Amino acid sequence: MSVLTVEQIVAAQKANIETLFGLTNKAFEGVEKIVELNLTASKAALSEVAGHSQSVLSVKDVQELIALQSNLLQPLAEKTAAYSRHLYDIASNTSAEFTKAVEGQAADAQAKFANLVDNAAKNAPAGSEAAVAILKSSVSAANNALESVQKAVKQATEVAEANFNSVAASATTAAKPAAAKKR
């Protein structure tokens, strides 16, 4: 029967630590992108508020003020939708990196475990064929279940993304008539 050596255990732990640090770096990259997005949006908003304040101070009558306020709504809705899309893209890309890493680790672990089962089967004592067959069948069923879960998660993610895009498009479209009515 195949026994894990100290070198194999150390190598596995080293690989796990490298994966952990790689995922941690990916998480920090995602956070950095979100912070950068928020800083950019904050700077733009501050600049726009300053410009809008100057415009409000130069208004001569109530009609002009109402028109100025109405013209502010449409770009605001579009910018909010763009910000949300960008934020979603960052989160989605970071999640995809995590998923890719986890799937890679899972595939590697499955291959190693299957190899271990095969080695154990080769070295199994006579008469244990039924137990080995049950073990192989269990491993195969677990792998199939894992693949099914991964496919379901991927499909759910795609549906969520499609729904998000649909809602964002609807919100932007809905804001256009609302801004036009106020004029």
WOBEL-V196223 format. One record per run of one state. SS is the DSSP state (~ for helix, > for strand, _ for the rest). FROM is the first residue (numbers start at 1). LEN is the number of residues. Records with the same first field share a line. If there is no record, write none. Layout:
BEGIN
SS = FROM-LEN  FROM-LEN
END
This chain:
BEGIN
_ = 1-5  58-4  123-6  183-1
~ = 6-52  62-61  129-54
END
